[in-house]
Amino acid sequence: MSLARFLTFPCIIVLLLLINSIDASFSIPQISVGFLSEIEKISSFARPLSFSPAQLMVAKNSPTNTILFVGDVLLARNVEFLMQTRGDTYPYQGIDFSTLAINPYVVGNFESSIPENHVPTAALNMTFSVNPVFLSALRQAGFTHFSLANNHSYDYGLAGYKYAVDRLTRQGFSTFGSPENTPEPAITYITVGNQTIALIGLYAVIAPPSDQALRVLFNKAAKKSDFQIVFIHWGEEYKTQNNKFQKDLATKLIADGADLIIGHHPHVVQNIDLIDGVPVFYSLGNYIFDQYFSEDTQTGLMVQLEFGDQPQVHIVPVSSLGTLSQPHFMNKTEHYSFLNDLAMRSNPQLKEGIRRGEILLNSRVATSSKIAMMD
């Protein structure tokens, strides 16, 4: 019997206040199935009128050589409940990627396993299982690439990981990365215009990849690509600033040849850094998730990477406040406010660019240091 049936309306409010008072460093259980109806009753958040970030210098008619990055994507637990009750397209109804670019590549972190015998993930359970029947809607929503280099890919062991790769591949997704950081699945390639982009999926929640593993990965990527992007699972959950471990590892990755670093895992948006001319997005936060206990966990960042005469990234904040597990664009005031706050806690050299929502990239393509790494 559901716990929510024993709780009165005042009890629910007290429970939520207690949850929000817990220090963010504690791994807070996610409110999930059974609490959904009560959350909807007491939520004070009203979905703001959305607008296209194209109005904020993000080119709506972007060329086809565009890659969009989002953070953590979960289709298990309460998100599965929402899809079962509201339709399998529910999580994607708030944002249409075509409003940002024409047929972009869309990259996210697939925060789950897909076991062969799916059992819905119970409320508060941290072992995630995704029903493959929901993958078709995910593909139709515009996603093209998923990293599996995270701490939930092995929730059902190696078999669950391999089955996830198989099911995702059958639906037309390109997958990359594993919790073991082995070279073969870690890299995938995207061709944009006359350039080849390497996506390198890394897992570093517990410990960094070995120096030898990184050398092998970057040597392999540099031989086949012009631009290397590290998409990495790392950092402390619910912390809005990076830690020393992230900073040190980012510095090493850039020395090894990374042209851009984009992180995920903390479930909140972290600050943006600049190391040796290379932007580091320490965490994009949640994109589709069922963590409703704070505003930070319902806020995410989209990074739109465009290759042209001058490679650049556009920064687009999104929110799922008032639309459980369904991200949408912020209204104009919230958009500017979020970017200003992000700029104030990020590298000072990037402050004005973040406020405008765009960062120019220094192209390191075919530099002598990269050529020297090749065998």
NUZA-484436 format. One line per 2 residues: number of its first residue (from 1); their letters; for each residue x, y, z of N, C-alpha, C. Coordinates in steps of 0.1 Angstrom, whole numbers, always signed. Layout:
<vonus>
NUM = a = X/Y/Z/X/Y/Z/X/Y/Z | ...
</vonus>
This chain:
<vonus>
1 = ms = +8/-12/+0/+0/+0/+0/+9/+12/+0 | +5/+23/-8/+14/+35/-9/+14/+43/+4
3 = la = +26/+47/+7/+28/+56/+19/+20/+68/+18 | +18/+73/+6/+11/+86/+4/-4/+85/+10
5 = rf = -10/+73/+10/-23/+71/+15/-25/+73/+30 | -13/+72/+37/-13/+74/+51/-10/+88/+55
7 = lt = -6/+96/+45/-2/+110/+49/-13/+120/+46 | -15/+129/+55/-24/+140/+53/-17/+151/+46
9 = fp = -25/+160/+41/-19/+172/+33/-9/+179/+42 | -12/+183/+54/-1/+190/+63/+11/+181/+65
11 = ci = +9/+168/+66/+21/+160/+68/+30/+160/+56 | +24/+160/+44/+32/+161/+32/+40/+174/+31
13 = iv = +34/+185/+35/+41/+198/+35/+53/+197/+45 | +51/+192/+57/+61/+191/+67/+73/+182/+62
15 = ll = +69/+171/+55/+79/+162/+50/+88/+169/+40 | +81/+176/+31/+89/+183/+20/+98/+194/+26
17 = ll = +93/+201/+36/+102/+211/+43/+114/+205/+49 | +112/+193/+56/+123/+186/+62/+133/+182/+52
19 = in = +128/+177/+40/+137/+172/+30/+146/+184/+25 | +139/+196/+23/+147/+207/+17/+156/+213/+27
21 = si = +154/+210/+40/+163/+215/+51/+176/+207/+52 | +176/+195/+46/+188/+186/+47/+199/+192/+40
23 = da = +211/+191/+45/+223/+197/+38/+224/+190/+25 | +228/+198/+15/+228/+193/+1/+239/+183/-1
25 = sf = +249/+182/+8/+259/+172/+6/+255/+158/+9 | +243/+157/+15/+237/+144/+18/+230/+138/+6
27 = si = +232/+126/+3/+225/+120/-9/+210/+118/-6 | +202/+128/-11/+188/+128/-7/+180/+118/-15
29 = pq = +171/+110/-9/+163/+101/-17/+153/+109/-26 | +151/+105/-38/+142/+112/-47/+128/+109/-44
31 = is = +119/+119/-43/+105/+118/-42/+100/+111/-54 | +92/+101/-53/+89/+93/-66/+74/+89/-65
33 = vg = +72/+77/-72/+58/+72/-74/+51/+72/-60 | +39/+76/-60/+31/+76/-48/+29/+90/-42
35 = fl = +40/+98/-44/+39/+112/-40/+35/+121/-51 | +34/+116/-63/+32/+125/-74/+20/+134/-73
37 = se = +8/+128/-70/-4/+136/-69/-3/+147/-58 | +3/+143/-47/+4/+153/-36/+14/+165/-40
39 = ie = +25/+161/-47/+34/+172/-52/+26/+182/-61 | +18/+176/-70/+11/+185/-79/+1/+194/-71
41 = ki = -5/+189/-60/-15/+197/-53/-8/+209/-46 | +4/+206/-40/+10/+217/-31/+20/+225/-38
43 = ss = +24/+221/-50/+34/+228/-57/+30/+243/-59 | +39/+252/-56/+36/+266/-58/+42/+271/-71
45 = fa = +49/+262/-78/+55/+266/-91/+45/+266/-102 | +44/+277/-109/+36/+277/-121/+45/+278/-133
47 = rp = +42/+270/-143/+51/+269/-155/+52/+283/-161 | +63/+289/-163/+64/+302/-169/+62/+302/-184
49 = ls = +58/+313/-190/+56/+314/-204/+70/+312/-210 | +72/+302/-219/+85/+299/-225/+86/+307/-237
51 = fs = +99/+309/-241/+102/+316/-253/+114/+310/-259 | +117/+312/-272/+128/+305/-279/+141/+313/-275
53 = pa = +151/+306/-270/+164/+313/-268/+170/+319/-280 | +164/+316/-292/+168/+323/-304/+167/+338/-302
55 = ql = +158/+343/-293/+157/+357/-290/+169/+362/-282 | +176/+353/-277/+188/+357/-269/+201/+352/-276
57 = mv = +202/+355/-288/+214/+354/-296/+217/+339/-300 | +208/+330/-297/+210/+316/-302/+203/+315/-315
59 = ak = +211/+313/-326/+206/+313/-339/+196/+302/-342 | +184/+305/-344/+174/+295/-347/+177/+288/-360
61 = ns = +181/+295/-370/+184/+288/-382/+199/+284/-383 | +203/+277/-373/+217/+272/-372/+220/+262/-384
63 = pt = +232/+262/-388/+236/+252/-398/+235/+238/-392 | +235/+228/-401/+233/+214/-397/+245/+209/-389
65 = nt = +256/+217/-389/+268/+212/-381/+267/+217/-367 | +256/+213/-360/+254/+217/-346/+253/+204/-337
67 = il = +259/+205/-326/+258/+194/-316/+252/+200/-303 | +242/+195/-298/+236/+199/-285/+239/+189/-275
69 = fv = +243/+194/-263/+247/+185/-252/+237/+188/-240 | +231/+178/-234/+223/+179/-222/+229/+170/-211
71 = gd = +224/+172/-199/+230/+164/-188/+224/+150/-186 | +220/+147/-174/+215/+134/-171/+201/+132/-176
73 = vl = +199/+120/-182/+185/+116/-187/+182/+103/-180 | +171/+103/-173/+165/+91/-166/+151/+88/-171
75 = la = +149/+76/-176/+136/+71/-180/+131/+61/-171 | +136/+60/-159/+131/+50/-149/+124/+56/-138
77 = rn = +120/+48/-128/+113/+53/-116/+102/+62/-119 | +101/+74/-113/+89/+82/-115/+87/+87/-129
79 = ve = +98/+88/-137/+97/+92/-151/+90/+81/-159 | +92/+69/-156/+85/+58/-162/+70/+59/-158
81 = fl = +67/+62/-146/+53/+63/-141/+46/+74/-149 | +53/+85/-151/+48/+97/-159/+45/+93/-173
83 = mq = +54/+85/-179/+52/+81/-193/+41/+71/-194 | +39/+63/-185/+28/+53/-185/+15/+60/-184
85 = tr = +14/+71/-176/+1/+77/-173/-2/+89/-182 | +9/+95/-188/+7/+107/-196/+12/+105/-210
87 = gd = +17/+94/-214/+22/+91/-227/+37/+91/-228 | +42/+83/-237/+57/+81/-237/+64/+93/-243
89 = ty = +57/+103/-248/+64/+115/-253/+64/+126/-242 | +58/+124/-231/+56/+134/-221/+69/+141/-217
91 = py = +81/+135/-215/+93/+142/-210/+98/+152/-221 | +94/+150/-233/+100/+158/-244/+91/+169/-250
93 = qg = +79/+171/-244/+69/+180/-249/+73/+195/-246 | +82/+197/-237/+85/+211/-233/+95/+217/-242
95 = id = +104/+209/-249/+114/+215/-257/+115/+208/-270 | +115/+215/-281/+116/+209/-295/+130/+214/-299
97 = fs = +139/+204/-301/+153/+208/-305/+154/+215/-318 | +144/+214/-326/+144/+221/-339/+142/+236/-338
99 = tl = +138/+240/-326/+138/+255/-324/+151/+261/-322 | +161/+252/-319/+175/+257/-317/+184/+255/-329
101 = ai = +181/+244/-337/+190/+241/-348/+183/+232/-358 | +188/+231/-370/+182/+222/-380/+189/+208/-379
103 = np = +181/+198/-375/+186/+184/-374/+199/+183/-366 | +200/+188/-354/+212/+188/-347/+215/+174/-342
105 = yv = +228/+171/-339/+231/+159/-331/+228/+163/-317 | +222/+154/-309/+218/+156/-295/+224/+146/-286
107 = vg = +233/+150/-277/+241/+141/-269/+236/+142/-254 | +234/+131/-247/+230/+131/-233/+237/+120/-226
109 = nf = +236/+120/-213/+240/+109/-204/+229/+100/-201 | +229/+88/-205/+218/+78/-203/+221/+72/-189
111 = es = +214/+77/-179/+216/+74/-165/+208/+61/-161 | +212/+50/-167/+204/+38/-163/+210/+25/-170
113 = si = +205/+14/-166/+207/+2/-173/+194/-2/-181 | +195/-12/-190/+184/-18/-196/+185/-33/-195
115 = pe = +180/-39/-184/+181/-53/-183/+172/-60/-192 | +175/-72/-196/+167/-80/-205/+153/-82/-200
117 = nh = +152/-84/-187/+139/-86/-180/+136/-74/-172 | +128/-64/-177/+126/-51/-171/+116/-53/-159
119 = vp = +120/-47/-148/+111/-45/-136/+111/-31/-133 | +99/-24/-132/+98/-10/-129/+106/-6/-116
121 = ta = +114/+4/-117/+121/+8/-105/+112/+14/-94 | +113/+9/-82/+104/+13/-72/+108/+27/-67
123 = al = +98/+33/-60/+101/+46/-54/+113/+45/-44 | +122/+55/-45/+133/+56/-36/+144/+46/-40
125 = nm = +142/+37/-49/+152/+27/-53/+162/+34/-62 | +175/+30/-60/+186/+36/-68/+191/+27/-78
127 = tf = +185/+15/-81/+189/+6/-91/+180/+8/-103 | +185/+15/-113/+176/+19/-124/+174/+9/-135
129 = sv = +162/+7/-139/+159/-2/-151/+150/+6/-160 | +153/+6/-173/+145/+13/-183/+138/+3/-192
131 = np = +125/+5/-194/+118/-4/-203/+121/+1/-218 | +126/-8/-226/+130/-5/-240/+119/+0/-248
133 = vf = +107/-2/-245/+95/+3/-253/+95/+18/-253 | +102/+25/-244/+102/+39/-244/+113/+45/-252
135 = ls = +121/+37/-258/+133/+43/-265/+128/+49/-279 | +118/+44/-285/+113/+49/-297/+110/+64/-296
137 = al = +102/+68/-286/+99/+82/-284/+111/+90/-281 | +120/+84/-274/+133/+92/-271/+140/+95/-284
139 = rq = +140/+86/-293/+147/+88/-306/+139/+98/-315 | +126/+97/-314/+118/+106/-322/+119/+121/-316
141 = ag = +122/+122/-303/+124/+135/-297/+136/+142/-303 | +145/+135/-309/+157/+141/-315/+170/+137/-309
143 = ft = +171/+129/-299/+183/+124/-293/+191/+115/-303 | +204/+116/-304/+212/+108/-313/+223/+100/-307
145 = hf = +229/+106/-296/+240/+100/-289/+238/+99/-274 | +243/+88/-268/+242/+87/-254/+255/+81/-248
147 = sl = +260/+87/-238/+271/+82/-230/+266/+72/-220 | +273/+61/-219/+270/+51/-208/+281/+50/-198
149 = an = +290/+60/-198/+301/+60/-188/+296/+67/-176 | +288/+60/-168/+282/+65/-155/+281/+54/-145
151 = nh = +276/+58/-133/+276/+49/-122/+263/+41/-121 | +254/+42/-132/+242/+33/-132/+242/+24/-144
153 = sy = +252/+25/-153/+252/+16/-164/+253/+1/-161 | +259/-1/-149/+261/-15/-145/+251/-19/-133
155 = dy = +240/-11/-132/+231/-14/-122/+226/-29/-123 | +225/-34/-135/+222/-48/-137/+233/-56/-143
157 = gl = +245/-52/-139/+257/-59/-143/+261/-57/-157 | +271/-64/-161/+276/-63/-175/+265/-66/-185
159 = ag = +257/-76/-182/+246/-80/-191/+236/-69/-193 | +233/-61/-183/+224/-50/-184/+230/-39/-192
161 = yk = +243/-37/-191/+250/-27/-199/+250/-31/-214 | +254/-44/-217/+254/-48/-231/+240/-48/-237
163 = ya = +230/-51/-229/+217/-51/-235/+212/-37/-238 | +217/-28/-229/+214/-13/-232/+220/-9/-245
165 = vd = +233/-13/-247/+239/-9/-259/+232/-15/-271 | +228/-27/-270/+221/-34/-281/+207/-27/-284
167 = rl = +199/-24/-273/+186/-18/-275/+187/-4/-281 | +196/+4/-275/+198/+17/-280/+203/+18/-294
169 = tr = +212/+9/-298/+217/+8/-311/+207/+4/-321 | +198/-5/-317/+187/-9/-326/+177/+2/-329
171 = qg = +176/+12/-320/+167/+23/-321/+174/+35/-329 | +187/+33/-333/+194/+43/-341/+203/+52/-333
173 = fs = +205/+50/-320/+214/+58/-312/+228/+53/-314 | +237/+63/-312/+251/+59/-311/+255/+60/-296
175 = tf = +261/+49/-291/+264/+49/-277/+280/+49/-276 | +284/+55/-264/+299/+55/-262/+301/+55/-247
177 = gs = +313/+50/-243/+316/+51/-229/+311/+39/-221 | +319/+36/-210/+315/+25/-201/+321/+29/-187
179 = pe = +317/+23/-176/+323/+26/-163/+337/+22/-162 | +342/+13/-171/+356/+8/-171/+365/+17/-179
181 = nt = +360/+27/-186/+369/+35/-195/+378/+28/-204 | +373/+17/-209/+381/+9/-219/+380/+16/-233
183 = pe = +391/+16/-240/+392/+24/-253/+382/+21/-263 | +378/+8/-265/+369/+5/-276/+356/+12/-276
185 = pa = +348/+11/-265/+335/+18/-265/+336/+33/-261 | +347/+38/-257/+348/+51/-251/+346/+62/-261
187 = it = +349/+60/-274/+349/+70/-284/+339/+68/-295 | +332/+78/-298/+324/+78/-311/+327/+90/-318
189 = yi = +324/+90/-331/+328/+102/-340/+316/+108/-347 | +316/+121/-348/+306/+128/-355/+312/+136/-366
191 = tv = +307/+136/-378/+312/+144/-389/+303/+156/-391 | +309/+168/-390/+302/+180/-392/+310/+188/-402
193 = gn = +303/+191/-414/+310/+198/-425/+322/+189/-429 | +334/+195/-429/+346/+188/-433/+354/+184/-421
195 = qt = +348/+185/-409/+356/+181/-397/+350/+169/-390 | +359/+161/-384/+355/+150/-376/+356/+153/-361
197 = ia = +346/+151/-354/+346/+154/-339/+346/+141/-332 | +355/+140/-322/+355/+128/-313/+348/+131/-300
199 = li = +338/+122/-297/+332/+123/-283/+338/+112/-275 | +344/+116/-264/+351/+107/-255/+343/+106/-242
201 = gl = +337/+94/-239/+329/+92/-227/+338/+87/-216 | +339/+94/-205/+347/+90/-194/+339/+89/-181
203 = ya = +343/+80/-172/+337/+78/-159/+348/+81/-148 | +346/+91/-139/+356/+94/-129/+349/+98/-116
205 = vi = +339/+91/-112/+332/+95/-100/+341/+90/-88 | +346/+78/-89/+354/+72/-78/+369/+75/-79
207 = ap = +374/+74/-91/+389/+76/-94/+391/+80/-108 | +401/+87/-111/+404/+92/-125/+408/+80/-133
209 = ps = +406/+80/-146/+412/+70/-155/+427/+71/-154 | +434/+59/-156/+448/+59/-155/+455/+67/-166
211 = dq = +467/+71/-163/+474/+79/-173/+476/+71/-186 | +478/+58/-185/+480/+50/-197/+467/+49/-205
213 = al = +455/+48/-198/+443/+47/-205/+440/+60/-212 | +443/+72/-206/+441/+84/-212/+450/+86/-224
215 = rv = +462/+82/-223/+471/+83/-235/+466/+75/-247 | +462/+63/-244/+456/+54/-254/+444/+61/-261
217 = lf = +435/+66/-252/+423/+72/-257/+425/+84/-266 | +434/+93/-261/+436/+105/-269/+445/+103/-281
219 = nk = +454/+94/-281/+461/+90/-293/+452/+85/-303 | +443/+76/-299/+434/+70/-309/+424/+81/-314
221 = aa = +419/+90/-306/+410/+100/-310/+417/+110/-319 | +429/+114/-316/+436/+124/-324/+439/+119/-338
223 = kk = +441/+106/-340/+444/+101/-353/+432/+102/-362 | +420/+101/-356/+408/+100/-365/+399/+113/-364
225 = sd = +403/+123/-357/+394/+134/-355/+402/+147/-355 | +395/+158/-357/+401/+172/-357/+398/+179/-343
227 = fq = +388/+174/-336/+384/+181/-324/+379/+171/-314 | +385/+171/-302/+381/+161/-292/+374/+167/-280
229 = iv = +362/+162/-278/+353/+166/-267/+352/+155/-256 | +355/+158/-244/+354/+149/-233/+340/+151/-226
231 = fi = +332/+140/-226/+319/+140/-219/+320/+131/-207 | +321/+137/-195/+326/+130/-184/+317/+130/-172
233 = hw = +316/+119/-165/+308/+117/-153/+317/+118/-141 | +315/+129/-133/+324/+132/-122/+317/+141/-112
235 = ge = +325/+145/-101/+320/+156/-92/+312/+151/-81 | +309/+160/-72/+301/+157/-60/+286/+161/-62
237 = ey = +277/+152/-59/+263/+154/-60/+258/+166/-53 | +250/+174/-59/+243/+186/-54/+252/+198/-50
239 = kt = +265/+197/-54/+274/+208/-52/+274/+217/-65 | +272/+230/-63/+271/+239/-75/+285/+244/-79
241 = qn = +295/+241/-72/+309/+244/-76/+317/+232/-77 | +327/+232/-86/+336/+221/-88/+345/+219/-76
243 = nk = +350/+207/-75/+360/+204/-65/+374/+203/-71 | +384/+202/-62/+398/+201/-67/+400/+189/-76
245 = fq = +394/+178/-73/+396/+166/-81/+392/+169/-96 | +381/+176/-98/+376/+179/-111/+386/+189/-118
247 = kd = +390/+199/-111/+399/+209/-116/+412/+202/-120 | +418/+194/-112/+431/+187/-115/+429/+178/-127
249 = la = +418/+170/-127/+416/+161/-139/+414/+169/-151 | +406/+179/-151/+404/+188/-163/+417/+193/-168
251 = tk = +425/+197/-159/+438/+203/-164/+446/+192/-171 | +446/+180/-166/+453/+169/-172/+447/+165/-186
253 = li = +433/+165/-186/+426/+161/-199/+430/+171/-210 | +431/+184/-206/+434/+194/-216/+448/+193/-221
255 = ad = +457/+190/-211/+471/+187/-215/+472/+175/-225 | +463/+165/-223/+463/+154/-231/+457/+156/-245
257 = ga = +449/+167/-247/+444/+171/-260/+429/+174/-260 | +422/+175/-249/+408/+178/-249/+406/+193/-254
259 = dl = +397/+195/-263/+394/+208/-268/+382/+214/-261 | +374/+206/-255/+362/+210/-247/+358/+199/-237
261 = ii = +355/+203/-225/+351/+193/-215/+337/+196/-210 | +328/+186/-210/+314/+188/-206/+311/+177/-196
263 = gh = +307/+181/-184/+305/+171/-173/+291/+169/-169 | +289/+159/-161/+275/+155/-156/+277/+146/-144
265 = hp = +267/+144/-136/+266/+136/-124/+262/+143/-111 | +266/+156/-109/+262/+162/-97/+247/+165/-96
267 = hv = +240/+164/-107/+225/+166/-107/+221/+181/-105 | +231/+190/-105/+229/+204/-105/+239/+211/-115
269 = vq = +236/+223/-119/+245/+230/-128/+257/+236/-120 | +269/+232/-124/+280/+237/-117/+286/+249/-126
271 = ni = +296/+255/-120/+303/+267/-127/+310/+263/-139 | +314/+273/-147/+321/+270/-160/+335/+276/-158
273 = dl = +345/+269/-162/+359/+272/-160/+366/+274/-174 | +378/+280/-174/+386/+282/-186/+400/+278/-182
275 = id = +405/+267/-188/+418/+262/-184/+427/+262/-197 | +437/+269/-198/+446/+270/-210/+437/+272/-222
277 = gv = +428/+281/-221/+419/+285/-233/+408/+275/-236 | +407/+265/-228/+396/+255/-231/+385/+256/-220
279 = pv = +372/+258/-225/+361/+258/-216/+358/+245/-209 | +355/+245/-196/+352/+233/-189/+338/+236/-182
281 = fy = +328/+228/-187/+315/+228/-181/+314/+217/-171 | +317/+220/-158/+318/+210/-148/+306/+201/-147
283 = sl = +294/+207/-148/+282/+198/-148/+270/+206/-154 | +263/+199/-163/+251/+204/-170/+239/+202/-161
285 = gn = +240/+194/-150/+228/+192/-142/+219/+182/-148 | +207/+181/-143/+197/+172/-148/+190/+178/-160
287 = yi = +186/+169/-170/+178/+173/-181/+164/+166/-179 | +164/+153/-178/+151/+146/-175/+154/+138/-163
289 = fd = +148/+141/-152/+150/+133/-139/+138/+135/-130 | +138/+127/-119/+127/+128/-110/+131/+133/-96
291 = qy = +140/+142/-96/+144/+148/-83/+137/+161/-81 | +127/+162/-73/+118/+173/-72/+121/+181/-59
293 = fs = +131/+178/-52/+132/+184/-38/+139/+197/-38 | +144/+202/-49/+150/+215/-49/+149/+222/-63
295 = ed = +151/+235/-64/+151/+242/-76/+164/+238/-84 | +175/+236/-77/+187/+233/-84/+187/+220/-92
297 = tq = +180/+210/-86/+179/+197/-92/+169/+197/-104 | +161/+207/-105/+151/+208/-116/+156/+219/-126
299 = tg = +168/+222/-126/+174/+232/-135/+186/+225/-142 | +187/+227/-155/+197/+222/-163/+203/+231/-173
301 = lm = +214/+227/-179/+220/+236/-189/+222/+228/-202 | +218/+234/-213/+220/+229/-227/+232/+236/-233
303 = vq = +241/+229/-239/+253/+235/-245/+252/+232/-260 | +251/+243/-268/+249/+242/-282/+263/+245/-289
305 = le = +269/+235/-295/+282/+237/-301/+280/+238/-316 | +286/+249/-322/+285/+251/-336/+299/+253/-342
307 = fg = +301/+246/-353/+314/+247/-360/+312/+256/-373 | +320/+266/-374/+319/+274/-386/+333/+281/-387
309 = dq = +333/+293/-392/+346/+300/-393/+352/+302/-379 | +344/+303/-369/+348/+304/-355/+340/+295/-346
311 = pq = +345/+283/-342/+337/+275/-333/+332/+282/-321 | +320/+280/-316/+315/+286/-305/+304/+278/-298
313 = vh = +301/+281/-285/+291/+274/-278/+280/+284/-274 | +268/+281/-275/+257/+288/-269/+252/+281/-256
315 = iv = +249/+289/-246/+245/+283/-233/+230/+286/-231 | +222/+275/-229/+208/+277/-228/+203/+270/-215
317 = pv = +199/+278/-205/+194/+271/-193/+179/+267/-195 | +176/+255/-189/+163/+250/-189/+158/+246/-175
319 = ss = +145/+245/-174/+139/+242/-161/+128/+232/-162 | +126/+224/-152/+114/+215/-151/+105/+218/-139
321 = lg = +107/+230/-133/+98/+235/-122/+84/+236/-128 | +75/+230/-121/+61/+231/-125/+57/+221/-136
323 = tl = +67/+214/-142/+64/+204/-152/+73/+192/-149 | +69/+185/-140/+77/+174/-134/+84/+166/-145
325 = sq = +97/+165/-144/+105/+157/-153/+104/+161/-168 | +99/+173/-171/+97/+177/-184/+104/+191/-186
327 = ph = +116/+192/-191/+123/+204/-192/+116/+214/-202 | +117/+227/-199/+112/+237/-208/+121/+249/-207
329 = fm = +121/+258/-217/+129/+270/-217/+124/+279/-205 | +133/+286/-199/+129/+296/-189/+123/+308/-196
331 = nk = +115/+316/-188/+111/+329/-194/+123/+339/-194 | +121/+350/-201/+132/+359/-204/+139/+364/-191
333 = te = +131/+367/-181/+137/+372/-168/+145/+361/-161 | +140/+349/-161/+146/+338/-154/+159/+334/-162
335 = hy = +158/+335/-175/+170/+331/-184/+181/+341/-181 | +179/+354/-181/+190/+363/-178/+195/+362/-164
337 = sf = +186/+360/-154/+190/+359/-140/+199/+347/-138 | +195/+336/-144/+203/+324/-142/+217/+325/-148
339 = ln = +217/+331/-160/+231/+332/-167/+239/+342/-159 | +233/+353/-153/+241/+362/-146/+247/+355/-133
341 = dl = +238/+348/-126/+243/+340/-114/+254/+330/-118 | +252/+323/-129/+263/+314/-134/+276/+321/-137
343 = am = +274/+333/-143/+286/+341/-147/+294/+345/-134 | +287/+349/-124/+293/+354/-112/+301/+343/-104
345 = rs = +297/+330/-106/+304/+319/-99/+313/+311/-108 | +315/+317/-120/+324/+310/-130/+337/+317/-132
347 = np = +346/+313/-141/+358/+319/-144/+356/+333/-148 | +363/+343/-142/+360/+357/-145/+363/+360/-160
349 = ql = +372/+353/-167/+374/+356/-181/+362/+352/-189 | +353/+344/-184/+341/+340/-192/+329/+348/-188
351 = ke = +330/+357/-179/+318/+363/-173/+309/+370/-183 | +314/+378/-192/+306/+385/-201/+300/+376/-212
353 = gi = +308/+366/-216/+303/+356/-225/+291/+348/-220 | +293/+344/-207/+282/+336/-201/+269/+344/-200
355 = rr = +271/+357/-196/+259/+366/-195/+252/+367/-209 | +260/+367/-220/+254/+368/-233/+249/+355/-238
357 = ge = +253/+344/-231/+249/+330/-235/+258/+325/-246 | +270/+329/-248/+279/+324/-258/+293/+325/-254
359 = il = +301/+315/-258/+315/+314/-256/+322/+310/-269 | +332/+318/-273/+340/+315/-285/+350/+305/-281
361 = ln = +353/+295/-290/+363/+285/-287/+376/+288/-294 | +387/+285/-288/+400/+286/-294/+402/+273/-301
363 = sr = +403/+273/-314/+405/+261/-322/+419/+256/-320 | +421/+244/-315/+434/+238/-313/+436/+226/-323
365 = va = +428/+227/-334/+429/+216/-344/+443/+216/-351 | +448/+204/-352/+461/+201/-359/+472/+209/-353
367 = ts = +472/+211/-339/+483/+217/-333/+495/+208/-332 | +507/+213/-330/+519/+204/-330/+518/+195/-318
369 = sk = +512/+199/-307/+512/+190/-295/+503/+178/-298 | +492/+180/-306/+484/+168/-309/+491/+159/-319
371 = ia = +498/+165/-329/+505/+157/-339/+516/+149/-332 | +522/+155/-322/+533/+148/-315/+528/+136/-307
373 = mm = +515/+136/-304/+510/+125/-296/+508/+112/-305 | +507/+115/-318/+504/+103/-326/+516/+94/-328
375 = d = +513/+81/-329/+524/+72/-330/+530/+73/-344
</vonus>
